[in-house]
């Protein structure tokens, strides 16, 4: 399941959202996927529990988190959700706040890895200190903007 198709199918893009906590930020992403029946509500609980027990493993680059749990934690089908925040949220013990989140629900570990790689490819930026460019998603004001960013990245633009 490609990222763009999944975002369209699940109607799972929310831009410049206003939340106070990292838990709320994660819930925005999972709520959209619960609404589209891609995941069960238990998937949200699994992510929160994992972060509480293991720390913020979902932060994969500065300011960027990829909330995910295991396929058996309530994934019905592979799906993605994109959330950008108006104001970044802090995870416990982290110096860098997060304001871009891509929720990943992989129905198998293979699809999970493929999803991860696609998202990384879209954000990839050799010139950036962190290796990724989040500004292209932060700048998006509409779903169409997001689709354009994905198309451009995948066409090697």
N, C-alpha and C positions, 0 to 999 in steps of 0.2 A: 504493500500500500504506500503510494508516494505521498509525501507531505502535503502538497498542494491539494490533491484530490481528497485527502482525508479532512483537511480544514474546510473544504467546500461541503463535503458530504455530511460532516458532523456539525456544521455551522459553528465552528469552534475557534473563532478569533475574537479577542476582546482587547481593545487598545486604550492605553492611557487610563486604566482603571484606578480607582481610588480606594485603597485598603490601608489598614493600620498595622496588620501583623502578617508574618510569613504564612501562618496557617490560613488566613483569609485569602492570601494570594494563591495558594495551592488549590483552595476550594473553588475559586473562580474557574480554574482549568478543569478540574474534575467534574464540577457541576455541568459544564457544557457537554462532557462526554457521557455523563449519566443521563442527561436529557436525550441524547441521541442513541441511548442504549448500548453504546460501545463498551461501557464498563458498569459495574455495580457500585453502589455507594460505599461498599466495603473497601474499594480500592483507595479511596481518600484516607480512610482510617489506617490502612496498611502503610501508606506513605508517611503519615504523621508519626505512627509508632516507630517506624524505621529511623526517622530523623531523630526522634527522642532517644532511641537506644544507641544508634550508631553515629550520631552527629550529622551535620548537613552534607551527607554524601551526594546529594543531588546538585550541589553547586559544582559545575564542571569547568567554569572559568570565572574570572572576576565579573561580578554583576549579572551572571547568567546561571540560571538553575534549570535543571531538567527533571522535574518531579516524576518519579516512576517507582513502581513496586514490581512484584513478580507476576507472571502470567496467571498463576493460580490464585492471586489475591483479588480476583473479580474482573478479569478482562474477558469480554465477550468477543471482541474482534480488535485487531490492531488499529490504533487511532492516535491522532495528535491533537493537541490544543495549544494555541499561542496566546499568551497574556503579556501585555506590556503595562507597566505601572506609571502613574503620574509621579508618585513619590516612592523611592526605593524602600524596601523593608530589610530589616536586619535579622539574620539568624543568630542564635545564641553562640557566642564565642567566635564569631566571624568579624573581621575588621571591615571587609568590603560588603556594602549592601547589594541587594539584588533588585533589578527592575525589569528584567526580561526573563520570562519563564516559558519553556516548551514542555508541556505535559506529554509523556510518552507512555502509551499503553500497548505493550507488545504481547500478542497472543501466543507467541513462541519465542524462545531465546534468540533464534535466528532473526526473526522479524524485528526483535528488540534491537539487535546490533545493527541491522540494516537501517532502521530508523535513526539511530544515533549517528551513523555515518552520514546519512543524508543531511541531517540538521547541521552537522559540523561542516559539511561541504558548502552549505548555503552561507554560513557565517564566516567561512575561512577568509582570512586576510593576512597575507604575508607581511604587509607593511606595519601592521599593528603590533604593539608591544605584547599583547596577550594572545596574538595569533588569530583573533576573531574580530569582526566588526559588528558590534551591536547597534551602532548608530543607524544602520540602514533599516533596522526594525523599529528603533525608537522614533524615527522620522515618519513612520507610516501613520496615516490618519484614517485610512479606510481599508477594507478587505482587499480592494483592488490594488492598493499600494503594496500590500503584503504579497499578493500573487505575482506582481511585477518583479519584486525583489527575488522571489524564488525562481521565476522564469529566467531572469538575467543571470543569476548565479549558476543555474544548471546548464545554461547554454554557453557557459564560459565567458559571459559578458564581462 
